[in-house]
Amino acid sequence: MNPDATSTDLPERARVVIIGGGIIGTSIAYHLGHLGWSDVVLLERDRLTSGTTWHAAGLMVCYGSMSETSTSMRMYSRDLYSRLEAETGLATGFSPVGFIEAAADEARLEEYRRVAALNRVFG
Protein backbone atom coordinates (compact mmCIF):
# COMPACT_ATOMS: atom_id res chain seq x y z
CA MET A 1 0.00 0.00 0.00
CA ASN A 2 1.31 3.39 -0.94
CA PRO A 3 -0.67 6.17 0.78
CA ASP A 4 1.25 8.78 -1.24
CA ALA A 5 0.47 7.35 -4.69
CA THR A 6 -0.94 9.86 -7.18
CA SER A 7 -3.04 9.58 -10.32
CA THR A 8 0.15 9.38 -12.41
CA ASP A 9 0.95 6.10 -10.65
CA LEU A 10 -2.15 4.30 -11.94
CA PRO A 11 -1.64 1.02 -13.79
CA GLU A 12 -3.17 0.43 -17.21
CA ARG A 13 -5.09 -2.59 -15.89
CA ALA A 14 -6.29 -3.87 -12.56
CA ARG A 15 -8.31 -6.88 -11.54
CA VAL A 16 -10.27 -4.75 -9.08
CA VAL A 17 -10.82 -0.99 -8.97
CA ILE A 18 -12.37 0.31 -5.76
CA ILE A 19 -13.90 3.76 -5.79
CA GLY A 20 -13.88 5.48 -2.42
CA GLY A 21 -11.25 5.43 0.30
CA GLY A 22 -13.59 5.32 3.27
CA ILE A 23 -13.95 2.48 5.74
CA ILE A 24 -15.64 0.18 3.23
CA GLY A 25 -13.28 0.82 0.32
CA THR A 26 -10.14 0.56 2.41
CA SER A 27 -11.47 -2.56 4.14
CA ILE A 28 -12.13 -4.24 0.79
CA ALA A 29 -8.63 -3.35 -0.45
CA TYR A 30 -7.05 -4.53 2.82
CA HIS A 31 -8.85 -7.87 2.83
CA LEU A 32 -8.23 -8.53 -0.88
CA GLY A 33 -4.55 -7.87 -0.23
CA HIS A 34 -4.59 -10.43 2.57
CA LEU A 35 -6.14 -12.91 0.15
CA GLY A 36 -3.13 -12.42 -2.10
CA TRP A 37 -4.61 -10.05 -4.68
CA SER A 38 -1.88 -7.66 -5.79
CA ASP A 39 -3.64 -5.96 -8.70
CA VAL A 40 -6.12 -3.88 -6.70
CA VAL A 41 -6.45 -0.12 -7.19
CA LEU A 42 -8.25 2.13 -4.72
CA LEU A 43 -9.32 5.54 -6.02
CA GLU A 44 -10.06 8.40 -3.61
CA ARG A 45 -10.67 12.02 -4.60
CA ASP A 46 -8.98 13.36 -1.46
CA ARG A 47 -7.19 11.79 1.52
CA LEU A 48 -8.22 8.35 2.78
CA THR A 49 -11.23 8.49 5.12
CA SER A 50 -11.65 12.23 4.50
CA GLY A 51 -15.28 11.82 3.44
CA THR A 52 -17.94 10.70 5.89
CA THR A 53 -15.98 7.87 7.53
CA TRP A 54 -14.27 10.15 10.05
CA HIS A 55 -17.68 11.31 11.34
CA ALA A 56 -18.42 7.79 12.57
CA ALA A 57 -15.08 7.21 14.28
CA GLY A 58 -14.98 6.66 17.98
CA LEU A 59 -17.11 4.13 19.79
CA MET A 60 -16.94 0.44 18.98
CA VAL A 61 -19.01 -1.92 21.10
CA CYS A 62 -18.22 -5.62 20.75
CA TYR A 63 -21.00 -6.90 22.95
CA GLY A 64 -24.69 -6.20 23.35
CA SER A 65 -26.00 -7.89 20.23
CA MET A 66 -28.61 -10.64 20.13
CA SER A 67 -27.05 -11.93 16.90
CA GLU A 68 -24.12 -14.34 16.78
CA THR A 69 -23.14 -12.98 13.36
CA SER A 70 -23.13 -9.37 14.57
CA THR A 71 -21.16 -10.27 17.69
CA SER A 72 -18.64 -12.24 15.62
CA MET A 73 -18.17 -9.31 13.21
CA ARG A 74 -17.72 -6.89 16.10
CA MET A 75 -15.10 -9.09 17.75
CA TYR A 76 -13.27 -9.58 14.43
CA SER A 77 -13.19 -5.79 13.99
CA ARG A 78 -11.85 -5.29 17.52
CA ASP A 79 -9.10 -7.85 16.93
CA LEU A 80 -8.24 -6.34 13.53
CA TYR A 81 -8.01 -2.79 14.90
CA SER A 82 -5.87 -4.07 17.80
CA ARG A 83 -3.19 -5.39 15.42
CA LEU A 84 -3.53 -2.94 12.50
CA GLU A 85 -1.02 -0.35 13.72
CA ALA A 86 1.72 -2.95 14.25
CA GLU A 87 0.91 -4.60 10.94
CA THR A 88 0.89 -1.44 8.81
CA GLY A 89 3.15 0.94 10.70
CA LEU A 90 0.40 3.57 10.45
CA ALA A 91 -1.03 5.15 13.60
CA THR A 92 -4.66 4.14 14.09
CA GLY A 93 -5.37 5.79 17.43
CA PHE A 94 -7.32 2.68 18.46
CA SER A 95 -7.57 2.39 22.23
CA PRO A 96 -9.66 -0.49 23.58
CA VAL A 97 -11.52 0.60 26.68
CA GLY A 98 -14.56 -0.71 28.48
CA PHE A 99 -17.96 0.79 29.12
CA ILE A 100 -20.73 0.59 31.67
CA GLU A 101 -24.45 0.53 31.03
CA ALA A 102 -26.83 1.23 33.88
CA ALA A 103 -30.30 -0.30 33.99
CA ALA A 104 -32.98 2.18 35.00
CA ASP A 105 -35.53 -0.54 35.74
CA GLU A 106 -35.92 -4.31 36.18
CA ALA A 107 -37.00 -4.84 32.56
CA ARG A 108 -33.82 -3.25 31.23
CA LEU A 109 -31.72 -5.20 33.75
CA GLU A 110 -33.30 -8.45 32.55
CA GLU A 111 -32.58 -7.47 28.93
CA TYR A 112 -28.92 -6.82 29.81
CA ARG A 113 -28.73 -10.22 31.50
CA ARG A 114 -30.18 -11.98 28.42
CA VAL A 115 -27.77 -10.22 26.08
CA ALA A 116 -24.81 -10.93 28.39
CA ALA A 117 -25.73 -14.63 28.54
CA LEU A 118 -25.96 -14.84 24.75
CA ASN A 119 -22.69 -12.99 24.29
CA ARG A 120 -20.96 -15.45 26.64
CA VAL A 121 -22.22 -18.27 24.41
CA PHE A 122 -21.07 -16.42 21.26
CA GLY A 123 -17.59 -15.94 22.70
C-alpha positions as CSV (number, residue, x, y, z in Angstrom):
1,M,0.0,0.0,0.0
2,N,1.3,3.4,-0.9
3,P,-0.7,6.2,0.8
4,D,1.3,8.8,-1.2
5,A,0.5,7.4,-4.7
6,T,-0.9,9.9,-7.2
7,S,-3.0,9.6,-10.3
8,T,0.2,9.4,-12.4
9,D,1.0,6.1,-10.6
10,L,-2.2,4.3,-11.9
11,P,-1.6,1.0,-13.8
12,E,-3.2,0.4,-17.2
13,R,-5.1,-2.6,-15.9
14,A,-6.3,-3.9,-12.6
15,R,-8.3,-6.9,-11.5
16,V,-10.3,-4.8,-9.1
17,V,-10.8,-1.0,-9.0
18,I,-12.4,0.3,-5.8
19,I,-13.9,3.8,-5.8
20,G,-13.9,5.5,-2.4
21,G,-11.3,5.4,0.3
22,G,-13.6,5.3,3.3
23,I,-13.9,2.5,5.7
24,I,-15.6,0.2,3.2
25,G,-13.3,0.8,0.3
26,T,-10.1,0.6,2.4
27,S,-11.5,-2.6,4.1
28,I,-12.1,-4.2,0.8
29,A,-8.6,-3.3,-0.4
30,Y,-7.0,-4.5,2.8
31,H,-8.8,-7.9,2.8
32,L,-8.2,-8.5,-0.9
33,G,-4.5,-7.9,-0.2
34,H,-4.6,-10.4,2.6
35,L,-6.1,-12.9,0.2
36,G,-3.1,-12.4,-2.1
37,W,-4.6,-10.0,-4.7
38,S,-1.9,-7.7,-5.8
39,D,-3.6,-6.0,-8.7
40,V,-6.1,-3.9,-6.7
41,V,-6.5,-0.1,-7.2
42,L,-8.2,2.1,-4.7
43,L,-9.3,5.5,-6.0
44,E,-10.1,8.4,-3.6
45,R,-10.7,12.0,-4.6
46,D,-9.0,13.4,-1.5
47,R,-7.2,11.8,1.5
48,L,-8.2,8.4,2.8
49,T,-11.2,8.5,5.1
50,S,-11.6,12.2,4.5
51,G,-15.3,11.8,3.4
52,T,-17.9,10.7,5.9
53,T,-16.0,7.9,7.5
54,W,-14.3,10.2,10.1
55,H,-17.7,11.3,11.3
56,A,-18.4,7.8,12.6
57,A,-15.1,7.2,14.3
58,G,-15.0,6.7,18.0
59,L,-17.1,4.1,19.8
60,M,-16.9,0.4,19.0
61,V,-19.0,-1.9,21.1
62,C,-18.2,-5.6,20.7
63,Y,-21.0,-6.9,22.9
64,G,-24.7,-6.2,23.3
65,S,-26.0,-7.9,20.2
66,M,-28.6,-10.6,20.1
67,S,-27.0,-11.9,16.9
68,E,-24.1,-14.3,16.8
69,T,-23.1,-13.0,13.4
70,S,-23.1,-9.4,14.6
71,T,-21.2,-10.3,17.7
72,S,-18.6,-12.2,15.6
73,M,-18.2,-9.3,13.2
74,R,-17.7,-6.9,16.1
75,M,-15.1,-9.1,17.7
76,Y,-13.3,-9.6,14.4
77,S,-13.2,-5.8,14.0
78,R,-11.8,-5.3,17.5
79,D,-9.1,-7.9,16.9
80,L,-8.2,-6.3,13.5
81,Y,-8.0,-2.8,14.9
82,S,-5.9,-4.1,17.8
83,R,-3.2,-5.4,15.4
84,L,-3.5,-2.9,12.5
85,E,-1.0,-0.4,13.7
86,A,1.7,-3.0,14.3
87,E,0.9,-4.6,10.9
88,T,0.9,-1.4,8.8
89,G,3.1,0.9,10.7
90,L,0.4,3.6,10.4
91,A,-1.0,5.1,13.6
92,T,-4.7,4.1,14.1
93,G,-5.4,5.8,17.4
94,F,-7.3,2.7,18.5
95,S,-7.6,2.4,22.2
96,P,-9.7,-0.5,23.6
97,V,-11.5,0.6,26.7
98,G,-14.6,-0.7,28.5
99,F,-18.0,0.8,29.1
100,I,-20.7,0.6,31.7
101,E,-24.5,0.5,31.0
102,A,-26.8,1.2,33.9
103,A,-30.3,-0.3,34.0
104,A,-33.0,2.2,35.0
105,D,-35.5,-0.5,35.7
106,E,-35.9,-4.3,36.2
107,A,-37.0,-4.8,32.6
108,R,-33.8,-3.3,31.2
109,L,-31.7,-5.2,33.8
110,E,-33.3,-8.4,32.6
111,E,-32.6,-7.5,28.9
112,Y,-28.9,-6.8,29.8
113,R,-28.7,-10.2,31.5
114,R,-30.2,-12.0,28.4
115,V,-27.8,-10.2,26.1
116,A,-24.8,-10.9,28.4
117,A,-25.7,-14.6,28.5
118,L,-26.0,-14.8,24.7
119,N,-22.7,-13.0,24.3
120,R,-21.0,-15.4,26.6
121,V,-22.2,-18.3,24.4
122,F,-21.1,-16.4,21.3
123,G,-17.6,-15.9,22.7
